[in-house]
Amino acid sequence: MTDDELIALHRDASQSVRDAMAQAAVLEDLRGRQLSVLCSTYPGWDIGFERDPTGRMWWTAELRKVVTVEMVAAGVVQCVRQPDAIALAATLAWQSALVHNCRAHNMFGT
């Protein structure tokens, strides 16, 4: 390999690294915005993300109130985990509806 070929290879690799870092920054910013929206939309949940032992990232949410037997019977869960923010938002929308229905059911004694 000639010096010119090595220089070109280094330049291409450096650009690839810069591109990957830029993409990672955009993803991190997107994650932060998604987290902010989820937290403000679902204030009754502690929302975040974590990595499992394989390195896969999961979006998580834990209900801040104690789940009663009646709530469990209605399908409410204490913790949820989804692979992305959109799936977590859908799950939290459903869980929030279930919590609301339990609250309304108890309020009217039916």
MARZA-539363 format. One line per 5 residues: number of its first residue (from 1); their letters; for each residue z, x, y of N, C-alpha, C. Coordinates in Angstrom, 2 decimals, always signed. Each point is the difference from the previous one (the first is absolute). Example, Ala and Ser with C-alpha at 12.3 -4.5 7.8 and 13.67 -1.06 7.14 Angstrom:
REM MARZA-539363
1 = as = +7.80 +13.19 -5.69 +0.00 -0.89 +1.19 +0.00 +0.90 +1.20; -0.72 -0.35 +1.05 +0.06 +0.82 +1.19 +0.73 -0.77 +1.09 $
REM end
This chain:
REM MARZA-539363
1 = mtdde = +0.00 +0.85 -1.17 +0.00 -0.85 +1.17 +0.00 +0.90 +1.24; -0.84 -0.35 +0.93 -0.11 +0.82 +1.22 +1.10 -0.38 +0.98; +0.17 +0.85 +1.00 +0.99 -0.29 +1.05 -0.34 -1.31 +0.71; -1.27 -0.21 +0.28 -0.42 -1.23 +0.67 +0.32 -1.24 -0.85; -0.21 +0.12 -1.29 +0.31 -1.12 -0.89 +1.51 -0.26 -0.04 $
6 = lialh = +0.80 +1.06 -0.02 +1.46 -0.15 +0.02 +0.46 -0.65 +1.30; -0.56 +0.41 +1.11 +0.36 -0.57 +1.30 -0.36 -1.49 +0.04; -1.18 -0.33 -0.50 -0.43 -1.41 -0.03 +0.92 -0.83 -0.90; +0.36 +0.56 -1.15 +0.89 -0.69 -0.93 +1.37 -0.23 +0.66; +0.52 +1.00 +0.68 +1.29 -0.11 +0.69 -0.08 -1.05 +1.10 $
11 = rdasq = -1.07 +0.02 +0.76 -0.18 -0.97 +1.08 -0.03 -1.42 -0.56; -0.76 -0.21 -1.09 -0.09 -1.32 -0.61 +1.35 -0.45 -0.55; +0.72 +0.92 -0.64 +1.32 -0.33 -0.55 +0.97 -0.33 +1.12; -0.04 +0.76 +1.08 +0.89 -0.25 +1.13 -0.28 -1.37 +0.61; -1.27 -0.35 +0.12 -0.35 -1.32 +0.54 +0.48 -1.10 -0.94 $
16 = svrda = -0.12 +0.21 -1.31 +0.48 -0.99 -0.96 +1.50 -0.20 +0.12; +0.73 +1.08 +0.18 +1.46 -0.09 +0.16 +0.33 -0.76 +1.28; -0.69 +0.32 +1.09 +0.24 -0.71 +1.27 -0.32 -1.49 -0.14; -1.09 -0.32 -0.69 -0.36 -1.40 -0.21 +1.07 -0.72 -0.82; +0.48 +0.65 -1.06 +1.04 -0.61 -0.84 +1.28 -0.21 +0.79 $
21 = maqaa = +0.36 +0.96 +0.84 +1.21 -0.14 +0.81 -0.15 -1.14 +1.01; -1.16 -0.14 +0.57 -0.25 -1.08 +0.96 +0.09 -1.36 -0.70; -0.57 -0.10 -1.19 +0.08 -1.24 -0.76 +1.44 -0.33 -0.36; +0.78 +1.01 -0.38 +1.41 -0.21 -0.34 +0.78 -0.50 +1.22; -0.30 +0.54 +1.16 +0.68 -0.43 +1.23 -0.33 -1.46 +0.32 $
26 = vledl = -1.26 -0.38 -0.19 -0.40 -1.39 +0.25 +0.73 -0.92 -0.97; +0.06 +0.38 -1.27 +0.69 -0.82 -1.00 +1.48 -0.12 +0.32; +0.62 +1.09 +0.40 +1.43 -0.01 +0.34 +0.24 -0.92 +1.20; -0.88 +0.05 +1.00 +0.13 -0.87 +1.15 -0.17 -1.46 -0.42; -0.96 -0.27 -0.86 -0.23 -1.36 -0.49 +1.23 -0.49 -0.75 $
31 = rgrql = +0.58 +0.83 -0.85 +1.21 -0.37 -0.74 +1.13 -0.35 +0.96; +0.15 +0.81 +1.04 +1.05 -0.26 +0.98 -0.19 -1.33 +0.70; -1.24 -0.30 +0.36 -0.28 -1.29 +0.65 +0.22 -1.16 -0.95; -0.44 +0.17 -1.26 +0.21 -1.05 -0.99 +1.50 -0.23 -0.22; +0.76 +1.07 -0.08 +1.44 -0.12 -0.19 +0.63 -0.73 +1.18 $
36 = svlcs = -0.41 +0.33 +1.20 +0.53 -0.64 +1.19 -0.29 -1.50 +0.00; -1.21 -0.37 -0.35 -0.38 -1.42 -0.04 +0.79 -0.74 -1.07; +0.12 +0.60 -1.18 +0.75 -0.65 -1.08 +1.47 -0.18 +0.38; +0.60 +1.03 +0.59 +1.42 -0.08 +0.39 +0.22 -1.07 +1.05; -0.91 -0.13 +0.95 +0.18 -1.02 +1.05 -0.33 -1.40 -0.52 $
41 = typgw = -0.89 -0.10 -0.96 -0.37 -1.30 -0.56 +1.05 -0.52 -0.98; +0.63 +0.91 -0.73 +0.98 -0.38 -1.02 +1.33 +0.70 +0.26; +0.72 -0.41 +1.06 +1.24 +0.69 +0.36 +1.13 -0.16 -1.01; -0.11 -0.93 -0.91 +1.03 -0.19 -1.02 -0.11 +0.95 -1.17; -0.96 +0.91 +0.08 -0.25 +0.94 -1.09 +0.07 +1.44 +0.51 $
46 = digfe = +0.55 +0.89 -0.82 -0.07 +1.44 +0.27 -1.29 +0.50 -0.64; -0.92 +0.44 +0.81 -1.35 +0.34 -0.47 -0.24 +1.50 +0.17; -0.63 +0.60 -0.98 -0.33 +1.41 +0.07 -1.01 +0.35 -1.08; -0.12 +1.27 -0.27 -0.84 +0.43 -1.11 +0.65 +1.18 -0.67; -0.35 +0.18 -1.26 +0.56 +1.08 -0.81 -1.05 +0.48 -0.99 $
51 = rdptg = +0.23 +1.17 -0.51 -0.89 +0.55 -1.03 +0.72 -0.05 -1.34; -0.73 -0.36 -1.03 +0.59 +0.01 -1.34 -0.11 +1.41 -0.58; +0.56 +0.25 -1.17 -0.04 +1.35 -0.58 -1.40 +0.58 -0.20; -1.00 -0.87 -0.09 -1.38 +0.49 -0.16 -0.65 +0.34 +1.32; +0.70 -0.32 +1.12 -0.55 +0.28 +1.32 -0.71 -1.18 +0.64 $
56 = rmwwt = -0.09 -1.11 -0.72 -0.65 -1.19 +0.55 +0.91 -0.65 +1.03; -0.59 -0.42 +1.13 +0.78 -0.63 +1.05 +0.07 -1.51 -0.20; +1.18 -0.56 +0.22 +0.23 -1.43 -0.10 +0.62 -0.50 +1.29; -0.40 -1.17 +0.44 +0.63 -0.70 +1.11 +1.13 -0.82 -0.60; +1.18 +0.05 +0.62 +1.17 -0.68 -0.55 +0.65 -0.89 +1.06 $
61 = aelrk = +0.69 -1.01 -0.48 +0.78 -0.86 +0.89 +1.20 -0.50 -0.78; +1.14 -0.01 +0.69 +1.23 -0.51 -0.60 +0.56 -1.07 +0.93; +0.27 -1.16 -0.58 +0.56 -1.12 +0.76 +1.39 +0.38 +0.49; +0.26 -0.24 +1.27 +1.29 +0.38 +0.60 +1.13 -0.93 -0.36; -0.30 -1.17 -0.51 +1.06 -0.94 -0.37 +0.18 +0.02 -1.52 $
66 = vvtve = +1.15 -0.44 -0.43 +0.29 -0.07 -1.43 -0.81 -1.15 -0.60; -0.61 +0.27 -1.12 -0.80 -1.02 -0.69 +0.93 -0.80 -0.91; +0.03 -1.31 +0.21 +0.85 -0.87 -0.80 -0.72 -0.39 -1.29; +0.75 -0.61 -0.89 -0.57 -0.49 -1.26 -1.10 -1.02 +0.29; +0.25 -0.87 +0.98 -0.99 -1.02 +0.35 -1.29 +0.66 +0.53 $
71 = mvaag = +0.17 +1.05 +0.77 -1.17 +0.70 +0.53 -0.80 +0.65 -1.13; +0.69 +0.61 -0.95 -0.68 +0.62 -1.15 -0.76 -1.07 -0.78; +0.65 -1.16 -0.19 -0.65 -1.09 -0.72 -1.27 -0.47 +0.72; +0.01 +0.12 +1.32 -1.18 -0.39 +0.79 -1.07 +1.09 +0.04; +0.31 +1.19 -0.51 -0.97 +1.08 -0.04 +0.21 +1.11 +1.01 $
76 = vvqcv = +1.10 -0.06 +0.76 +0.29 +1.04 +0.99 +0.49 +1.25 -0.73; -0.46 +1.16 +0.45 +0.45 +1.27 -0.57 +0.64 +0.85 +1.10; +0.92 +0.87 -0.40 +0.69 +0.85 +0.96 -0.91 +1.11 +0.52; -0.79 +0.59 -0.89 -0.87 +1.14 +0.37 -1.42 -0.25 -0.48; -0.95 +0.42 +0.81 -1.40 -0.06 -0.40 -0.65 +1.36 +0.24 $
81 = rqpda = -1.03 +0.28 -0.76 -0.73 +1.26 +0.12 -1.47 -0.29 -0.23; -0.84 +0.48 +0.92 -1.44 -0.22 -0.09 -0.73 +1.31 +0.32; -1.25 +0.13 -0.46 -0.72 +1.25 +0.22 -0.52 +0.21 +1.42; -0.06 -1.06 +0.81 -0.49 +0.17 +1.37 +0.65 -1.03 +0.91; -0.18 +0.21 +1.30 +0.65 -0.84 +1.00 -0.51 -1.44 -0.05 $
86 = ialaa = -1.27 -0.19 -0.30 -0.56 -1.35 -0.03 +0.58 -0.79 -1.16; +0.12 +0.63 -1.16 +0.61 -0.68 -1.15 +1.47 -0.29 +0.27; +0.69 +0.92 +0.68 +1.41 -0.24 +0.33 +0.11 -1.17 +0.99; -0.88 -0.06 +0.98 +0.03 -1.10 +0.97 -0.20 -1.34 -0.71; -0.91 -0.06 -0.94 -0.24 -1.24 -0.75 +1.24 -0.39 -0.81 $
91 = tlawq = +0.60 +0.98 -0.64 +1.21 -0.26 -0.80 +1.14 -0.46 +0.89; +0.17 +0.65 +1.16 +1.08 -0.38 +0.91 -0.23 -1.38 +0.59; -1.24 -0.37 +0.25 -0.29 -1.34 +0.50 +0.45 -1.04 -1.04; -0.35 +0.26 -1.25 +0.39 -0.92 -1.07 +1.52 -0.03 -0.17; +0.63 +1.17 -0.04 +1.45 +0.06 -0.16 +0.71 -0.68 +1.17 $
96 = salvh = -0.49 +0.20 +1.21 +0.61 -0.63 +1.17 -0.10 -1.52 -0.08; -1.12 -0.51 -0.50 -0.15 -1.44 -0.18 +1.01 -0.51 -1.03; +0.19 +0.75 -1.07 +0.97 -0.40 -1.01 +1.42 -0.01 +0.57; +0.35 +1.03 +0.76 +1.32 +0.07 +0.64 +0.18 -1.19 +0.94; -1.02 -0.27 +0.81 +0.06 -1.12 +0.93 +0.19 -1.32 -0.75 $
101 = ncrah = -0.73 -0.19 -1.10 +0.12 -1.23 -0.78 +1.40 -0.14 -0.59; +0.58 +1.10 -0.45 +1.37 -0.03 -0.53 +0.97 -0.39 +1.09; -0.18 +0.56 +1.17 +0.88 -0.30 +1.14 -0.13 -1.48 +0.38; -1.22 -0.50 +0.08 -0.22 -1.41 +0.34 +0.56 -0.92 -1.07; -0.18 +0.38 -1.24 +0.50 -0.79 -1.13 +1.52 -0.11 +0.07 $
106 = nmfgt = +0.69 +1.11 +0.27 +1.46 +0.01 +0.11 +0.47 -0.75 +1.23; -0.77 +0.06 +1.08 +0.39 -0.64 +1.26 +0.05 -1.53 -0.18; -0.96 -0.55 -0.73 -0.09 -1.44 -0.15 +0.65 -0.51 -1.29; +0.52 +0.95 -0.79 +0.75 -0.39 -1.20 -0.82 -0.68 -1.06; -1.30 +0.35 -0.07 -0.83 -0.63 -1.02 -0.24 +0.95 -1.15 $
REM end
